[in-house]
Amino acid sequence: MSPQNAHWMVTLQKVFYPVLAAVGIPSNIVTFLIIWRRNCMLSRSSTYYLMAISVADTLVLIFIVVLELTVKYHQQEPFWSHEPWCSLMDIFNYGAYNASTWLVVVFTVERFIAIHSWKIKTKVCTSKCAGWTILTVFLLSHVFAIPHYWSNVSVNKNNQTRCIYKQEAPSHFVHALVWAQTLQAYILPIPIILTLNGLTLRQISLSNRVQITTDVTSRVYRVTPLLRSKKRKSVVLLVTVSMSFVLLSLTRAITQIILRTTRLYHMDRNDYNLQINVAADIGTMLSLSNAAANMYLYACTQSKFRHEFIACVRQVCFQCKAKT
């Protein structure tokens, strides 16, 4: 084993990615089933979005964490080093990752509208609109990833097959692909989420205020909170899902922008003696952790989801005991 392979970052990733997949894929499946089959006191549109996020996150874990990264660190010559997988790999990887990212964005937009605008809510926050939006996000995410088909090539070097960027590809084409992906995955989504959450948190700051309404017939004054319990839970769900995405993606976003705007772009990304490579891969690990975290976030912040999850666990345990 070469000294490079002995670096602690390589060892960490060899362990981290299989564990992440083993934890994340089952938890996403459980989350999908609970939200689909159980009553979690969510609006119909929110149910659709959270189910879609679970599906997209599962695809991220399968394509990126398992088939690319886990295989990369445990096989000398991964299957995707050969054609046609070398050309197709980035379409599935970026398609899944961008779908997961933009589903969080559209969910943030939809919840923002539901909280702030009743008139638009009746038109936008419906199951039909959610279904079409989800379908559009999945479709466009994979369509925008298609140009990556022409960016990679399988080469044989030193008796080892590798999948690399095409040397003969125009540099402006490769740079355009890299910047387009950075724009889609980080530069656009994060400011949108932060802006909408900032406006939503401002609404939370008004939650202690009250408004006085008059009943004309009885002439009784009633004091009602501006932000009711159900709306408050919707705010908590929105902030939990979207801000966890931002926090876990921020390190990767910063390191990717640094790599793409400096001369470091052309360096050896496997050289962990360079601190930027260590930071970039830690950012990748944190970013991909978001695809496995949602069930635990829901369980911590949504009491109804937590109760349904516990009920499912008890039911499964009871059935296992009955069979034994």
Phi, psi and chi 1 to 4 in degrees:
 res  aa     phi    psi   chi1   chi2   chi3   chi4
   1 MET       -  130.5 -178.7  178.6  -68.0      -
   2 SER   -73.0  160.4   65.2      -      -      -
   3 PRO   -59.0  -33.5  -24.8   33.4      -      -
   4 GLN   -61.9  -44.0  177.3   63.1   40.5      -
   5 ASN   -67.9  -19.9  -70.0  -26.0      -      -
   6 ALA   -85.4   -3.4      -      -      -      -
   7 HIS   -61.7  144.7 -165.1  -81.6      -      -
   8 TRP   -62.9  -27.5   63.6  -91.4      -      -
   9 MET   -66.4  -36.1  -89.2  -58.9  -63.4      -
  10 VAL   -66.1  -45.5  175.3      -      -      -
  11 THR   -62.0  -43.1  -55.6      -      -      -
  12 LEU   -59.7  -45.5  175.5   62.4      -      -
  13 GLN   -70.2  -32.6  -69.2  175.4   92.5      -
  14 LYS   -59.7  -35.6  -79.5 -176.1  176.2  179.7
  15 VAL   -86.6  -42.2  175.7      -      -      -
  16 PHE   -63.2  -48.5  176.5   79.2      -      -
  17 TYR   -66.8  -42.6  -70.9  120.1      -      -
  18 PRO   -61.9  -38.8  -24.1   34.2      -      -
  19 VAL   -66.3  -42.1  171.2      -      -      -
  20 LEU   -59.4  -43.7 -179.3   64.5      -      -
  21 ALA   -67.1  -41.1      -      -      -      -
  22 ALA   -65.0  -31.9      -      -      -      -
  23 VAL   -85.2  -43.0  171.5      -      -      -
  24 GLY   -75.7  -43.0      -      -      -      -
  25 ILE   -63.5  -49.5  -66.8  174.8      -      -
  26 PRO   -61.9  -38.6  -22.4   33.7      -      -
  27 SER   -67.1  -35.6   66.7      -      -      -
  28 ASN   -67.8  -38.5  -76.0  -23.8      -      -
  29 ILE   -64.9  -43.5  -66.2  172.8      -      -
  30 VAL   -62.4  -43.7  170.1      -      -      -
  31 THR   -59.7  -45.8  -60.5      -      -      -
  32 PHE   -58.7  -46.6 -179.9   90.2      -      -
  33 LEU   -67.5  -40.2  -66.9  175.1      -      -
  34 ILE   -65.4  -46.9  -70.2  177.3      -      -
  35 ILE   -65.4  -35.2  -65.5  175.2      -      -
  36 TRP   -74.8  -47.5  176.8   35.3      -      -
  37 ARG   -97.0  -19.6  -58.8  -60.6  -63.2  -89.6
  38 ARG  -107.9  161.3  -62.6  -80.8 -176.5  161.7
  39 ASN   -92.0  101.0 -180.0   17.1      -      -
  40 CYS  -100.5   13.0  -65.6      -      -      -
  41 MET    59.7   40.1  -58.2  -63.3  -68.6      -
  42 LEU  -109.2  153.7  -61.0  170.3      -      -
  43 SER   -65.8  159.9   67.4      -      -      -
  44 ARG   -62.7  -40.4 -158.6   64.6  179.7  167.0
  45 SER   -67.1  -41.3   58.6      -      -      -
  46 SER   -62.3  -39.2  -67.3      -      -      -
  47 THR   -58.5  -45.6  -61.8      -      -      -
  48 TYR   -62.7  -44.6  -78.0   12.2      -      -
  49 TYR   -64.9  -43.5  -77.7  117.2      -      -
  50 LEU   -68.0  -35.7  -65.0 -178.8      -      -
  51 MET   -65.0  -41.9  -71.9  167.9   59.4      -
  52 ALA   -65.3  -39.8      -      -      -      -
  53 ILE   -62.5  -39.2  -69.6  172.2      -      -
  54 SER   -62.1  -41.2  -64.5      -      -      -
  55 VAL   -65.6  -47.4  171.4      -      -      -
  56 ALA   -62.6  -41.7      -      -      -      -
  57 ASP   -64.2  -37.5  -74.4  -13.6      -      -
  58 THR   -64.4  -40.1  -57.7      -      -      -
  59 LEU   -64.8  -37.8  -67.3  177.3      -      -
  60 VAL   -60.5  -45.4  168.0      -      -      -
  61 LEU   -66.1  -37.6  -67.7  172.4      -      -
  62 ILE   -71.3  -53.0  -68.9  172.9      -      -
  63 PHE   -75.3  -45.2  -72.3  123.7      -      -
  64 ILE   -89.3  -51.5  -59.7  179.0      -      -
  65 VAL   -73.2  -45.9  174.9      -      -      -
  66 VAL   -85.2  -61.8  176.3      -      -      -
  67 LEU   -72.4  -28.0  -64.6 -178.2      -      -
  68 GLU   -98.7  -64.5 -178.7 -177.4   -0.8      -
  69 LEU   -74.9  -45.5  -64.9  172.7      -      -
  70 THR   -63.5  -44.3  -59.7      -      -      -
  71 VAL   -63.8  -39.4  171.1      -      -      -
  72 LYS   -58.7  -42.8  169.0 -173.7  172.5 -178.1
  73 TYR   -86.1   -6.4  -73.4  106.3      -      -
  74 HIS  -121.8    0.3  -71.4   83.5      -      -
  75 GLN  -131.0  138.2  -72.3 -173.0    8.2      -
  76 GLN   -66.8  -37.2 -168.6   70.5   20.1      -
  77 GLU  -134.3   89.4 -168.6  172.4  -69.2      -
  78 PRO   -59.4  153.5  -21.1   32.6      -      -
  79 PHE   -62.4  -29.5   72.2   92.5      -      -
  80 TRP   -78.8    2.9   42.3 -102.0      -      -
  81 SER   -73.6  -18.6  -62.4      -      -      -
  82 HIS  -101.0  157.9  -56.6  -91.0      -      -
  83 GLU   -76.6  149.5  -64.3  -67.7   -6.2      -
  84 PRO   -87.6    0.2   34.6  -36.3      -      -
  85 TRP   -64.5  -32.8  -50.8  113.6      -      -
  86 CYS   -58.4  -41.9  177.4      -      -      -
  87 SER   -78.2  -31.3  -61.4      -      -      -
  88 LEU   -86.4  -21.8  -66.0  172.0      -      -
  89 MET   -56.2  -48.3  177.7  179.6   65.0      -
  90 ASP   -68.5  -25.3  -80.0   -8.4      -      -
  91 ILE   -64.1  -46.7  -63.6  177.8      -      -
  92 PHE   -71.1  -39.7  -66.1  113.8      -      -
  93 ASN   -64.5  -54.6  -72.3   -5.8      -      -
  94 TYR   -70.3  -33.8  -68.6  136.2      -      -
  95 GLY   -60.8  -46.0      -      -      -      -
  96 ALA   -67.9  -44.5      -      -      -      -
  97 TYR   -66.3  -43.2 -170.5   85.0      -      -
  98 ASN   -68.0  -35.7  -69.4  -21.1      -      -
  99 ALA   -63.2  -44.8      -      -      -      -
 100 SER   -60.5  -43.0  175.4      -      -      -
 101 THR   -64.9  -49.6  -62.0      -      -      -
 102 TRP   -78.1  -19.0  -78.6   95.2      -      -
 103 LEU   -67.9  -37.0  -77.6  171.1      -      -
 104 VAL   -64.3  -40.0  173.8      -      -      -
 105 VAL   -64.0  -49.9  174.5      -      -      -
 106 VAL   -68.8  -30.7  -64.0      -      -      -
 107 PHE   -65.6  -40.3  174.3   67.0      -      -
 108 THR   -62.0  -44.4  -57.2      -      -      -
 109 VAL   -63.2  -45.0  172.5      -      -      -
 110 GLU   -63.6  -42.7 -169.3  -99.2   -1.3      -
 111 ARG   -70.1  -34.7  -75.2  -64.8   87.3 -164.1
 112 PHE   -61.6  -43.5  174.6   81.3      -      -
 113 ILE   -65.0  -43.4  -67.9  172.7      -      -
 114 ALA   -61.9  -33.8      -      -      -      -
 115 ILE   -81.3  -33.6  -67.5  167.0      -      -
 116 HIS  -104.8  -23.9  -70.9   80.2      -      -
 117 SER  -136.5  107.6  177.4      -      -      -
 118 TRP   -69.4  -38.3  175.5 -100.6      -      -
 119 LYS   -64.5  -47.0  -68.2 -178.1  178.7  179.5
 120 ILE   -72.4  -31.3  -55.4  177.0      -      -
 121 LYS   -56.7  -42.4  173.8 -176.7  175.9 -179.7
 122 THR   -64.9  -20.2   56.6      -      -      -
 123 LYS   -99.0  -35.3  -61.6  178.5 -179.7  179.3
 124 VAL   -96.5  -39.9  174.5      -      -      -
 125 CYS   -88.5   60.3  -55.4      -      -      -
 126 THR  -122.9  160.7   63.4      -      -      -
 127 SER   -64.5  -36.5   56.5      -      -      -
 128 LYS   -65.0  -46.7 -177.7  178.4  179.7 -179.6
 129 CYS   -64.0  -39.9 -176.4      -      -      -
 130 ALA   -62.4  -43.4      -      -      -      -
 131 GLY   -60.8  -46.3      -      -      -      -
 132 TRP   -67.1  -37.6  -80.0  108.2      -      -
 133 THR   -64.5  -44.7  -57.5      -      -      -
 134 ILE   -61.8  -44.9  -69.1  166.1      -      -
 135 LEU   -60.8  -41.8 -179.2   62.5      -      -
 136 THR   -64.9  -42.4  -58.6      -      -      -
 137 VAL   -62.4  -46.8  168.3      -      -      -
 138 PHE   -61.4  -44.2  -89.0  104.6      -      -
 139 LEU   -65.2  -51.0 -177.7   61.8      -      -
 140 LEU   -66.3  -35.0  -68.4 -179.9      -      -
 141 SER   -60.3  -40.0  -63.5      -      -      -
 142 HIS   -81.1  -32.1  -73.0   80.8      -      -
 143 VAL   -64.3  -44.1  167.2      -      -      -
 144 PHE   -67.7  -17.5  -71.5  151.9      -      -
 145 ALA   -88.9  -11.1      -      -      -      -
 146 ILE   -58.6  -39.1  -70.2  176.6      -      -
 147 PRO   -56.3  -22.5  -27.9   36.3      -      -
 148 HIS   -66.3  -14.7  -71.6  -83.7      -      -
 149 TYR   -59.0  -33.1  179.2   85.3      -      -
 150 TRP   -96.5   10.1  -65.9  -81.1      -      -
 151 SER   -99.8  -21.8   66.2      -      -      -
 152 ASN  -110.6  155.9  -64.5  -29.4      -      -
 153 VAL  -148.0  146.0   65.2      -      -      -
 154 SER   -90.4  124.4  179.2      -      -      -
 155 VAL  -127.8  153.0  -61.5      -      -      -
 156 ASN  -108.9  116.8 -168.8  -70.4      -      -
 157 LYS  -135.5  126.5 -172.9  176.1 -178.1 -179.6
 158 ASN    55.9   43.6  -61.8  -32.5      -      -
 159 ASN    61.7   26.3  -66.2  -37.0      -      -
 160 GLN  -136.0  130.2 -176.6  177.0    0.5      -
 161 THR   -86.3  131.2  -55.4      -      -      -
 162 ARG  -131.7  153.0  -61.1  173.7   59.2 -166.6
 163 CYS  -106.9  115.3 -176.4      -      -      -
 164 ILE  -133.9  169.0   62.3  172.9      -      -
 165 TYR   -63.6  141.3  -84.9  119.3      -      -
 166 LYS   -62.3  124.7  -75.3 -176.2  179.3  178.5
 167 GLN   -66.3  -32.9  -61.4  -63.8  -36.3      -
 168 GLU   -85.3   -4.9   63.3  -86.2   16.7      -
 169 ALA   -67.7  138.3      -      -      -      -
 170 PRO   -56.9  136.9  -21.5   31.9      -      -
 171 SER   -61.1  -36.4   59.9      -      -      -
 172 HIS   -67.8  -28.5   63.2  -89.8      -      -
 173 PHE   -68.4  -44.9  171.5   70.2      -      -
 174 VAL   -65.6  -44.2  174.8      -      -      -
 175 HIS   -64.8  -36.8  -70.6  163.2      -      -
 176 ALA   -63.8  -41.6      -      -      -      -
 177 LEU   -63.3  -45.8  -74.4 -179.5      -      -
 178 VAL   -63.4  -45.6  170.5      -      -      -
 179 TRP   -70.5  -34.6  -88.6  108.0      -      -
 180 ALA   -63.3  -40.8      -      -      -      -
 181 GLN   -68.0  -41.2  175.7   57.1   27.6      -
 182 THR   -62.4  -39.3  -55.4      -      -      -
 183 LEU   -64.6  -45.5 -170.8   71.8      -      -
 184 GLN   -67.4  -38.8  -68.4  177.8   68.6      -
 185 ALA   -87.7  -27.2      -      -      -      -
 186 TYR  -134.0  -53.2  -52.8  110.0      -      -
 187 ILE   -64.2  -38.2  -63.5  177.6      -      -
 188 LEU   -84.8  -49.3  -73.3  179.1      -      -
 189 PRO   -63.4  -43.4  -21.3   32.4      -      -
 190 ILE   -64.0  -47.4  -69.1  178.1      -      -
 191 PRO   -61.8  -36.7  -23.7   34.4      -      -
 192 ILE   -61.8  -47.4  -67.7  172.9      -      -
 193 ILE   -64.5  -44.3  -68.9  172.3      -      -
 194 LEU   -63.6  -40.3  -71.2  175.8      -      -
 195 THR   -64.2  -49.8  -59.5      -      -      -
 196 LEU   -66.6  -37.3  -65.3 -178.2      -      -
 197 ASN   -69.8  -33.4  -84.8  -47.6      -      -
 198 GLY   -62.1  -42.9      -      -      -      -
 199 LEU   -67.2  -35.5  -65.1  173.0      -      -
 200 THR   -69.3  -41.5  -58.9      -      -      -
 201 LEU   -65.2  -29.9  -69.4  174.6      -      -
 202 ARG   -63.2  -37.5  179.6  177.9  177.6  -83.7
 203 GLN   -65.1  -36.1 -178.8   76.5   -1.0      -
 204 ILE   -64.0  -37.0  -66.3  177.7      -      -
 205 SER   -63.6  -19.8   69.6      -      -      -
 206 LEU   -91.6    0.3  -58.9  174.4      -      -
 207 SER   -66.0  -24.7   61.3      -      -      -
 208 ASN   -82.5  -11.4  -69.2  -31.2      -      -
 209 ARG   -75.7  158.2  -61.9 -175.2 -176.6 -178.0
 210 VAL  -129.8  157.7  -64.8      -      -      -
 211 GLN  -121.9  144.9   61.1 -179.4   -3.6      -
 212 ILE  -102.8  123.2  -58.8  176.4      -      -
 213 THR  -114.6  149.4   58.3      -      -      -
 214 THR  -112.3  128.6  -52.9      -      -      -
 215 ASP   -86.5  113.2 -171.0  -35.0      -      -
 216 VAL   -63.0  -38.7  178.0      -      -      -
 217 THR   -73.2  -40.6   57.3      -      -      -
 218 SER  -101.6   -7.7   60.2      -      -      -
 219 ARG    56.4   36.6  -64.6 -177.7  179.9  179.0
 220 VAL  -104.8  134.2  174.9      -      -      -
 221 TYR   -90.2  130.9  -69.6   94.3      -      -
 222 ARG  -120.5  139.5  -65.7  176.8  -61.2  173.2
 223 VAL  -105.7  122.2  178.9      -      -      -
 224 THR  -128.3  140.7   57.9      -      -      -
 225 PRO   -69.9  144.1   25.3  -32.7      -      -
 226 LEU   -69.4  -34.5  -75.8  176.2      -      -
 227 LEU  -114.1   98.9 -161.3   61.2      -      -
 228 ARG   -73.6  170.5  -63.5 -177.6 -176.6  -84.4
 229 SER   -59.6  -44.5  177.0      -      -      -
 230 LYS   -64.5  -42.1 -171.9  173.5 -178.8  179.7
 231 LYS   -67.0  -35.4 -174.7  178.2  -72.4 -171.4
 232 ARG   -63.5  -40.0 -172.1  177.3  -67.2  109.3
 233 LYS   -65.0  -36.2  -70.0 -179.0  178.8  179.3
 234 SER   -64.3  -39.3 -177.7      -      -      -
 235 VAL   -64.5  -44.6  170.2      -      -      -
 236 VAL   -61.3  -43.2  171.2      -      -      -
 237 LEU   -61.9  -46.2  177.9   62.6      -      -
 238 LEU   -59.4  -51.6  164.9   63.6      -      -
 239 VAL   -65.0  -37.7  173.6      -      -      -
 240 THR   -61.5  -50.6  -60.7      -      -      -
 241 VAL   -67.5  -48.7  173.3      -      -      -
 242 SER   -75.7  -41.3   56.5      -      -      -
 243 MET   -73.0  -31.5  -68.8  -53.5  -66.2      -
 244 SER   -64.3  -37.5   64.8      -      -      -
 245 PHE   -61.5  -46.1  164.5   79.5      -      -
 246 VAL   -63.5  -47.7  170.1      -      -      -
 247 LEU   -63.4  -41.3  -67.8  174.0      -      -
 248 LEU   -76.1  -21.8  -69.6  172.7      -      -
 249 SER   -94.2  -13.4  -60.1      -      -      -
 250 LEU   -64.2  -42.5 -159.6   55.9      -      -
 251 THR   -62.1  -44.8  -57.8      -      -      -
 252 ARG   -65.7  -40.2  177.4  167.5  170.7   79.2
 253 ALA   -58.9  -46.2      -      -      -      -
 254 ILE   -65.1  -47.1  -66.7  171.3      -      -
 255 THR   -66.1  -36.2   54.6      -      -      -
 256 GLN   -67.2  -39.4  -68.7  -56.5  -57.4      -
 257 ILE   -66.4  -40.4  -68.2  172.7      -      -
 258 ILE   -61.6  -46.1  -68.6  173.5      -      -
 259 LEU   -62.6  -32.7  -72.3  171.5      -      -
 260 ARG   -89.0  -10.8  -77.4  149.4  175.9   71.6
 261 THR  -113.7    5.5   54.9      -      -      -
 262 THR  -129.4  176.6   63.9      -      -      -
 263 ARG   -70.7   -9.6  -66.1 -178.3  179.7 -180.0
 264 LEU   -65.4  -13.8  -62.7  174.1      -      -
 265 TYR   -58.0  -31.8  178.8   75.7      -      -
 266 HIS   -96.4    7.6  -61.6  -73.7      -      -
 267 MET   -82.2  172.9   70.0 -177.2 -179.4      -
 268 ASP   -77.9  113.4 -178.8    8.1      -      -
 269 ARG   -71.9  -10.5  -78.5  -73.7  -74.2  110.3
 270 ASN   -94.1    2.1  -67.1  -42.2      -      -
 271 ASP   -88.8   98.2 -177.1    6.3      -      -
 272 TYR   -83.8    5.4  -71.7  111.1      -      -
 273 ASN   -73.4  -17.3  -67.1  -43.2      -      -
 274 LEU   -89.5  124.1  -60.9  173.0      -      -
 275 GLN   -63.9  -29.6  -65.0  -57.9  -48.5      -
 276 ILE   -64.8  -32.4 -172.7   63.9      -      -
 277 ASN   -68.7  -39.2  -76.5  -21.4      -      -
 278 VAL   -64.2  -46.6  175.4      -      -      -
 279 ALA   -62.5  -41.0      -      -      -      -
 280 ALA   -64.6  -42.1      -      -      -      -
 281 ASP   -73.8  -32.5  -78.2    1.1      -      -
 282 ILE   -64.5  -39.6  -70.1  175.6      -      -
 283 GLY   -61.7  -39.7      -      -      -      -
 284 THR   -63.1  -43.3  -60.3      -      -      -
 285 MET   -62.1  -43.6  -65.9  163.4   67.2      -
 286 LEU   -65.1  -43.1  -69.1  172.7      -      -
 287 SER   -62.1  -43.5  178.7      -      -      -
 288 LEU   -72.4  -22.3  -67.5  173.6      -      -
 289 SER   -63.1  -26.9  -62.9      -      -      -
 290 ASN   -59.8  -29.7 -174.2   67.8      -      -
 291 ALA   -71.9  -11.3      -      -      -      -
 292 ALA  -115.4    1.0      -      -      -      -
 293 ALA   -97.8  -15.6      -      -      -      -
 294 ASN   -62.7  -39.2  -78.0  -25.9      -      -
 295 MET   -59.5  -40.2 -174.2 -172.2   81.7      -
 296 TYR   -73.1  -32.9  -51.3   99.2      -      -
 297 LEU   -67.6  -43.8  -64.6  174.5      -      -
 298 TYR   -61.8  -43.2  -59.3  157.5      -      -
 299 ALA   -63.8  -33.3      -      -      -      -
 300 CYS   -78.6  -29.4  -68.9      -      -      -
 301 THR  -111.3  -20.6   60.0      -      -      -
 302 GLN  -114.7  105.8  -59.6  -65.7  -53.2      -
 303 SER   -61.8  -37.8   58.2      -      -      -
 304 LYS   -66.2  -42.7 -171.8   62.3  177.4  176.4
 305 PHE   -62.5  -41.8  179.9   89.7      -      -
 306 ARG   -61.5  -43.3 -176.2  165.7   58.1 -110.5
 307 HIS   -65.3  -40.3  -66.2  156.5      -      -
 308 GLU   -67.4  -37.8  -66.6  -65.5  -17.0      -
 309 PHE   -64.0  -45.4  174.9   73.9      -      -
 310 ILE   -62.5  -39.7  -66.3  172.6      -      -
 311 ALA   -62.8  -40.4      -      -      -      -
 312 CYS   -64.8  -42.9  -70.7      -      -      -
 313 VAL   -62.4  -43.6  171.7      -      -      -
 314 ARG   -63.6  -39.8  -72.1  176.2  176.6  172.5
 315 GLN   -64.5  -42.7 -175.1  176.1   -5.2      -
 316 VAL   -64.7  -43.9  170.9      -      -      -
 317 CYS   -62.5  -40.5  -67.3      -      -      -
 318 PHE   -62.8  -43.0  177.3   78.9      -      -
 319 GLN   -66.4  -37.6  -69.5  178.3   -9.9      -
 320 CYS   -64.6  -41.7  -68.3      -      -      -
 321 LYS   -65.6  -37.4  -70.7 -179.4  179.1  179.1
 322 ALA   -63.9  -36.8      -      -      -      -
 323 LYS   -72.3  -30.6  -70.7 -179.1  179.3  179.7
 324 THR   -83.5      -   57.0      -      -      -
